[in-house]
Amino acid sequence: MATFPFACRGSSVMMSLSLWTGVALLLAGTASAESPSRVETRIVAAVQANATRDVDLLEKLVNMNSGSFNLPGVVEVSKVLEAEFRSMGFNVTSVNEDAVKRAPSLLATHKGRHGKRVLLIGHMDTVFEPTHPFQKFTRNGDQAAGPGVNDMKGGLVVIVGALRALHEAGALRDLNVSVFLTGDEEAAGDPVSESRKDLVAAAKVADAALSFEGLVVVDGHDFASTARRGSAQWTLHVEGVASHSGGIFSPAAGDGAAYELARILTQFHDTLREPNMTYSAGLVMAGSQIEVKPNGSASLTGKDNIVPKEGYASGDLRVLTPEQLERVHAKMRSIVSASLPGTKSRIEFEDTYPPMAPTPGNQALLDELNGVNRRLGVAEMQALDPMKRGAGDASFIAPYIDVLDGLGLPGDGAHTADETTDLSRLPLQTKRAALLVLRVGSKKR
């Protein structure tokens, strides 16, 4: 027996027996649909029955400001989720992040008797601090708006709803499932080696991970992520000889910091390009007495009749594999080292989010998800082009474990005051997650 993939909107009442029979008869004539097992049917029914409860939880979480730097707000969200997990028999631990000046992470663990250990990950913070005007959940039919409604409090509700359905169907009892939720994904605590060490530790004792960043929909088709590009920052410092502009290009004055800076950036532009890689210069300056502050503001002095003494540029670099990152780093260093007369340059790198490279194990998780999709009678999903998704917490654990990302709620306008989600998709995403956890967690280790 199978169900429609979408919820009876706003209804918290379980489908009647006659409706279940009608659905089964309908799907019996659908070549792509398979008949779910009895326990899967109970899980799907539990998701349907809790549809209104899940929307209410989403509204509650969205109305709690949890900007990354609003530590009490992130803790407030954590307390709500802790209560949900404890009600399902999870042991819950608050993971202290004082060393990186961030709110605690949350680790919830459920120990079963057998099967693979499944790790579910997400984050509780948003980009909207208490001073931002965008603060409240609003709803117009199935469209909901609010800070984090898509990125990623919608994903948190999918996690809770899926585990609750497994619990109510009696399927959670034997599963080994852990949930790790960070409180600083949008502004990771520095250094990331410290702020992500407990997430990595949780991954190292699991067999597979599912990440609940927002589902990506392209031209009406759903995609999941088997790969995500990592992000790194680069900073370029150029030194020249300060002199009057009339002496430029002379042996004493050299070519000046501005031309050296331009040379390097032009060669970056012309020679570095590769598939699945982008690089950008976000801040560029040449002059004297350059000062760049941690918040991104900068100052300098200069005149149009001088040879500038200093040059500065910074930007980011996004790559798909560790090997690609090393190769591009080497190319950039080589370009920087070939200085113009009278100048000297150096480049520094800070690798913040490692790449989540595509692997057969990640693809195998997508194959399992497509088995779920066939059971639910919905279209199979393809792997999302990694150029369409930025860096995320899944990247930190990808070197140690198979990962599938993008299992949360779809939406638009993430990180802006136009952030929305489609509530009609919440039941389907919750069913997908619940049945995927069941499938993966039921396999032998």
C-alpha positions in Angstrom: 0.0 0.0 0.0 1.3 3.5 -0.8 0.2 7.1 -0.4 0.0 10.3 -2.2 3.3 12.1 -1.8 1.7 15.3 -0.7 -0.2 16.1 2.5 -3.9 16.8 2.9 -3.0 20.4 3.5 -3.7 21.6 7.1 -5.1 18.3 8.1 -3.9 16.4 11.1 -6.4 13.5 10.8 -5.1 10.1 9.6 -6.5 9.0 6.3 -9.6 6.8 6.5 -9.4 3.2 5.5 -11.5 3.9 2.4 -9.1 6.6 1.3 -6.1 4.3 1.9 -7.8 1.6 -0.2 -8.4 4.2 -3.0 -4.8 5.3 -2.9 -3.6 1.7 -3.1 -5.8 1.0 -6.1 -4.6 4.1 -7.8 -0.9 3.3 -7.4 -1.5 -0.3 -8.3 -1.9 1.0 -11.9 1.2 3.1 -11.8 4.1 1.3 -13.3 6.8 3.2 -11.4 5.3 2.7 -7.9 6.1 -0.2 -5.7 4.0 -1.4 -2.8 5.5 -0.3 0.5 5.9 -2.7 3.4 3.5 -2.6 6.3 5.9 -0.7 8.6 6.5 1.9 5.8 2.7 2.3 5.5 2.5 3.1 9.2 5.4 5.6 8.9 3.7 7.4 6.0 0.4 7.5 7.9 2.1 9.0 10.9 3.6 11.8 8.8 0.2 12.6 7.4 -1.4 12.6 10.9 1.2 15.0 12.2 1.1 17.5 9.2 -0.4 20.3 11.2 1.9 19.6 14.2 4.9 19.9 12.0 3.8 23.3 10.6 3.2 24.5 14.1 6.7 23.5 15.1 8.1 25.3 12.1 6.3 28.5 13.0 7.5 28.2 16.6 11.1 27.8 15.6 11.1 30.6 13.0 9.6 33.0 15.6 12.6 32.4 17.8 15.5 34.6 16.6 18.6 32.5 16.4 21.1 34.6 14.5 24.5 33.1 14.7 25.7 35.7 17.2 22.5 35.7 19.3 23.7 32.9 21.5 20.7 32.9 23.9 18.4 32.6 20.9 20.2 29.6 19.4 20.0 28.0 22.9 16.2 28.6 23.0 15.8 26.8 19.7 18.0 24.0 21.0 15.8 23.6 24.1 12.7 23.1 22.0 14.4 20.5 19.8 15.9 18.8 22.9 12.4 18.2 24.3 11.3 16.7 20.9 14.2 14.3 20.8 13.9 13.2 24.5 10.2 12.4 23.9 11.3 9.8 21.3 13.8 8.2 23.6 17.0 10.0 22.5 19.8 10.8 24.9 20.6 14.5 24.4 23.9 16.3 25.0 24.7 20.0 24.8 28.1 20.4 23.1 30.0 23.4 24.6 31.4 25.8 22.0 32.6 28.6 24.3 36.1 28.2 22.9 35.0 29.6 19.6 32.5 32.0 21.1 29.4 30.3 19.7 26.2 28.7 21.0 26.4 25.0 22.0 25.8 22.4 19.4 23.2 19.7 20.1 23.9 16.0 19.9 20.9 13.5 20.2 21.7 9.8 20.2 19.4 6.8 19.9 21.0 3.4 20.2 19.4 0.4 18.5 20.3 -3.3 18.5 21.6 -3.6 15.0 22.0 -2.0 11.6 24.0 0.9 10.2 24.6 4.0 12.3 22.9 6.9 10.6 23.9 10.5 11.4 21.4 13.4 10.6 22.9 16.8 10.5 21.7 20.4 10.3 22.1 23.8 11.9 20.0 25.9 14.3 21.3 29.4 13.5 20.2 31.8 10.8 21.8 34.9 9.2 19.2 37.2 10.7 20.4 38.8 14.0 17.9 40.5 16.4 18.5 43.9 14.8 17.3 42.7 11.4 13.7 43.7 10.5 12.9 40.3 9.2 11.8 38.4 12.3 8.4 36.6 12.1 6.7 33.7 10.5 3.9 34.6 8.1 1.7 32.4 6.0 -0.4 32.8 2.8 -1.9 29.5 2.0 0.9 27.0 1.4 3.5 29.7 1.1 5.3 30.6 4.4 7.9 33.3 4.9 10.2 34.0 7.8 13.9 34.0 8.9 15.2 30.5 8.4 11.9 29.0 7.2 13.9 27.4 4.4 17.5 27.7 5.6 17.2 25.7 7.7 14.5 25.5 10.3 12.4 23.8 7.6 15.1 21.1 7.6 15.0 20.8 11.4 11.3 20.2 11.2 11.8 17.5 8.6 14.3 15.8 10.9 11.9 15.9 13.9 8.9 14.9 11.9 10.7 11.9 10.2 12.0 10.6 13.6 8.6 11.1 15.2 7.0 9.1 12.4 9.5 6.3 12.9 8.9 6.3 16.6 5.1 6.2 16.3 5.3 3.4 13.8 7.5 1.4 16.1 10.4 1.4 13.6 12.8 3.6 15.6 13.3 1.1 18.4 16.0 -0.9 16.6 17.7 1.9 14.7 21.0 3.5 15.5 20.4 7.2 14.8 22.2 10.3 15.9 21.4 13.9 15.2 24.1 16.7 15.3 22.9 20.3 15.0 25.4 23.1 15.0 24.6 26.6 16.2 27.0 28.5 13.9 26.8 27.1 10.4 26.1 30.6 9.0 29.2 32.1 10.8 31.4 29.2 11.8 33.4 29.7 15.0 37.1 30.3 14.4 39.1 28.1 14.1 36.9 25.6 12.3 39.2 22.8 13.4 37.8 23.6 16.9 34.2 24.5 16.1 33.7 21.4 13.9 35.7 18.8 15.9 32.7 17.3 17.6 30.7 17.1 14.4 33.6 15.3 12.8 33.8 13.0 15.9 30.1 12.1 15.5 30.7 11.3 11.8 33.6 9.0 12.5 31.4 6.7 14.6 28.6 6.6 12.0 28.2 4.7 8.8 26.2 7.2 6.7 25.1 10.9 7.0 22.1 12.7 5.8 22.1 16.5 5.7 19.0 18.6 5.8 19.9 21.8 4.0 17.1 22.9 1.7 16.0 20.8 -1.2 16.9 22.3 -4.6 14.2 22.3 -7.3 15.1 23.1 -10.9 12.5 23.4 -13.6 10.1 21.4 -11.4 12.5 18.6 -10.7 13.9 17.8 -7.3 17.6 17.3 -6.9 19.8 16.0 -4.0 23.5 16.8 -3.5 26.1 14.1 -3.7 28.8 16.8 -3.9 29.4 20.3 -2.6 32.2 22.7 -3.4 34.4 23.8 -0.6 35.3 27.4 0.1 38.6 29.1 0.8 39.7 32.7 1.2 42.9 34.2 -0.3 44.6 37.4 0.6 47.2 39.1 -1.6 49.8 41.6 -0.2 51.9 43.6 -2.6 54.9 45.8 -1.7 56.3 48.5 -4.0 58.6 51.5 -3.8 56.9 54.8 -2.9 58.0 57.6 -5.3 56.8 60.4 -7.5 54.8 59.2 -10.5 57.4 60.8 -12.9 59.9 58.1 -12.0 57.7 55.1 -12.5 59.3 52.2 -14.5 62.8 53.5 -13.6 65.3 51.2 -11.9 64.8 53.2 -8.6 61.0 53.3 -8.6 60.1 50.1 -10.4 56.7 49.4 -11.7 54.7 50.2 -8.5 52.3 48.1 -6.4 49.2 49.0 -8.6 50.6 47.4 -11.8 51.9 44.4 -9.9 48.5 43.9 -8.4 46.9 44.3 -11.8 49.3 41.8 -13.3 48.5 39.2 -10.7 44.7 39.6 -10.9 44.8 39.6 -14.7 46.7 36.3 -14.8 44.3 34.8 -12.2 41.5 35.8 -14.5 43.1 34.5 -17.7 44.8 31.2 -16.5 43.1 29.6 -13.5 39.7 28.5 -14.9 38.7 24.8 -14.4 35.4 23.0 -14.4 33.6 23.1 -11.0 35.8 25.9 -9.7 35.3 29.6 -9.3 37.5 32.4 -7.9 36.6 35.9 -7.1 38.3 39.1 -6.0 36.0 40.9 -3.5 38.3 43.7 -2.3 41.0 45.4 -4.3 43.2 48.4 -3.3 46.4 50.2 -4.1 47.9 53.2 -2.4 49.5 53.9 1.0 48.7 53.1 4.6 46.2 50.3 3.7 44.2 49.1 6.6 41.6 46.2 6.5 39.5 45.5 9.5 38.0 42.1 10.4 34.4 43.3 9.5 35.5 43.9 5.9 35.8 47.7 6.1 39.0 49.2 4.7 40.9 52.5 4.4 43.9 53.9 2.5 45.5 57.1 1.3 46.8 58.0 -2.2 47.3 60.6 -4.9 47.2 60.5 -8.6 50.9 61.6 -8.9 52.5 58.9 -6.8 53.8 55.4 -7.4 51.8 53.5 -4.8 53.7 51.6 -2.1 51.1 49.0 -1.2 48.6 46.8 -2.9 46.0 44.5 -1.4 43.3 42.1 -2.7 41.2 39.4 -1.2 38.6 37.0 -2.4 37.3 33.5 -2.3 38.0 30.2 -4.1 35.5 27.4 -4.5 36.5 23.9 -5.6 35.1 20.4 -5.8 38.0 18.2 -4.6 41.0 18.5 -2.3 43.3 17.7 -5.3 41.8 20.6 -7.2 42.3 22.9 -4.2 46.0 22.0 -4.0 46.5 22.4 -7.7 44.9 25.9 -7.8 46.8 27.0 -4.7 50.1 26.0 -6.5 49.1 27.9 -9.7 48.2 31.1 -7.7 51.5 31.0 -5.8 53.5 30.6 -9.0 51.8 33.6 -10.5 52.3 35.7 -7.4 56.0 34.8 -7.3 56.9 36.3 -10.7 57.0 39.9 -9.5 57.4 43.0 -11.6 60.6 45.2 -11.1 60.7 46.9 -7.8 57.8 44.9 -6.3 57.4 41.9 -4.0 54.2 40.0 -3.4 52.9 37.2 -1.2 49.6 35.3 -1.0 48.0 33.7 2.0 45.2 31.1 2.0 42.6 30.2 4.6 40.7 27.0 3.8 37.4 27.4 5.7 35.0 24.7 4.2 36.6 21.6 2.7 35.1 20.3 -0.5 32.6 17.4 -0.5 33.8 15.5 -3.5 31.4 13.1 -5.4 31.9 9.5 -4.3 30.3 6.1 -5.1 29.2 6.0 -1.5 27.4 9.3 -1.8 25.7 8.1 -5.0 24.7 4.9 -3.3 22.7 7.0 -0.8 21.0 8.8 -3.6 20.1 5.4 -5.1 18.5 4.5 -1.8 16.6 7.7 -1.8 15.3 6.9 -5.3 14.1 3.6 -4.0 12.1 5.6 -1.5 10.8 7.8 -4.3 9.6 4.8 -6.2 7.8 3.5 -3.1 6.1 6.8 -2.7 5.2 7.0 -6.4 7.1 10.2 -7.1 9.8 11.0 -9.7 13.3 9.9 -9.1 15.9 12.5 -8.3 19.3 13.3 -9.9 22.4 14.6 -8.3 22.6 18.4 -8.3 25.3 20.1 -10.2 27.8 21.2 -7.5 28.1 24.6 -9.1 24.5 25.2 -7.9 25.2 24.7 -4.2 27.6 26.5 -1.9 29.7 25.2 1.0 28.1 23.7 4.2 28.6 21.6 7.2 28.3 18.3 5.2 31.7 19.2 3.7 33.5 18.8 7.1 32.4 15.2 7.5 32.6 14.1 3.8 36.2 12.8 4.1 35.1 10.3 6.7 31.6 9.1 5.8 29.1 8.8 2.9 26.9 11.9 2.8 23.7 12.9 1.0 22.6 16.6 1.3 19.7 18.7 0.4 17.0 16.7 2.2 15.2 19.7 3.8 12.5 22.0 2.6 12.7 23.8 -0.8 12.3 27.5 -0.9 13.4 30.8 -2.3 15.3 33.9 -1.1 17.5 32.3 1.5 19.6 34.8 3.4 17.3 37.6 2.4 14.1 39.2 3.7 12.2 37.4 0.9 12.9 33.9 2.3 10.0 31.6 1.7 9.1 27.9 1.6 6.3 25.8 0.2 4.5 24.1 3.1 2.8 21.6 0.8 6.2 20.0 0.3 6.8 19.4 4.0 4.9 16.0 4.2 6.8 14.6 1.2 10.2 15.6 2.5 9.4 14.1 5.9 8.2 10.9 4.3 11.4 10.7 2.2 13.6 11.3 5.2 11.8 8.8 7.4 11.8 6.0 4.9 15.4 6.7 3.9 16.6 6.5 7.5 14.7 3.2 7.8 16.3 1.8 4.7 19.8 2.8 5.5 19.6 2.1 9.2 18.2 -1.4 8.6 21.1 -2.5 6.5 23.8 -4.7 8.1 27.1 -3.0 9.0 
